[in-house]
Structures are given as C-alpha cells and as structure tokens.
Amino acid sequence: MIRPASPITLANPIHLIDQFHDELVQKFISKLLCTPVHKDGSEVFNNTIHLKGYQIVPALPLKPTPIVNLTSLNAHFPNQNNLKVIKPDFLLVPTLKCVVDPNTGHCP
C-alpha cells in the first residue's frame, strides 16, 4: 500500500465497462503500486510497467449482481476456483515510474 495522494474528483464521471460491471466513476483515490515480479525465475514481461491502483467511488449508488464460480488462472497462484466477484473496488492502470530528483523536483 502507498501513502495516498489527494483524491481525484472529476466534474464529469468516467464510464467504466468491463466483463463484469458497467458504471460511472467520479472519484479515484491512489492506494496501490503493484510492481512486476517473477516467481522462481519465470519471465517478467515488462519490468518497467507497474500497476497503479485507484480505489474508485461510483458517481451513483451501485447495486451490483455478484458473479460466482469464477476460476483465476495465473502463474503465481494457479487453480483458484470458485471466486466470487462482488463489486468493483479498484481500477488498476499501467504506469511508468521514476524517482524524482531532489535537486530539481523532476523525473530525470
């Protein structure tokens, strides 16, 4: 988890659609920075791209229909069966990072 920056509140909500839900989101709160990793020497597809996680706040009250009995297939935790998608909480965005130069206040 990261120390959150100020929330981003938009004048006009963004319409987000994925395979599970369709919603309008008005507020994003920076919460996570997920770094690329490898497990037991496996390949890292892109070691410069991170995922920045934003907690999302819907513009309208949301009453999602849970989706049950999903299986997650990934290299790190295979065969996670019977997952239940309840509601969207985070938006993960591919992100480049840099360390700010303390003398200039800018990224090199």
Secondary structure, DSSP 8 states (H G I E B T S, - for coil): -------EEEEEEEEEE-SS-EEEEEEEEEEEEE----STT---S-TTEEEEEEEEEESS------EEEEEE--SSS--EEEEEE----EEEEEEE-----TTTSS--
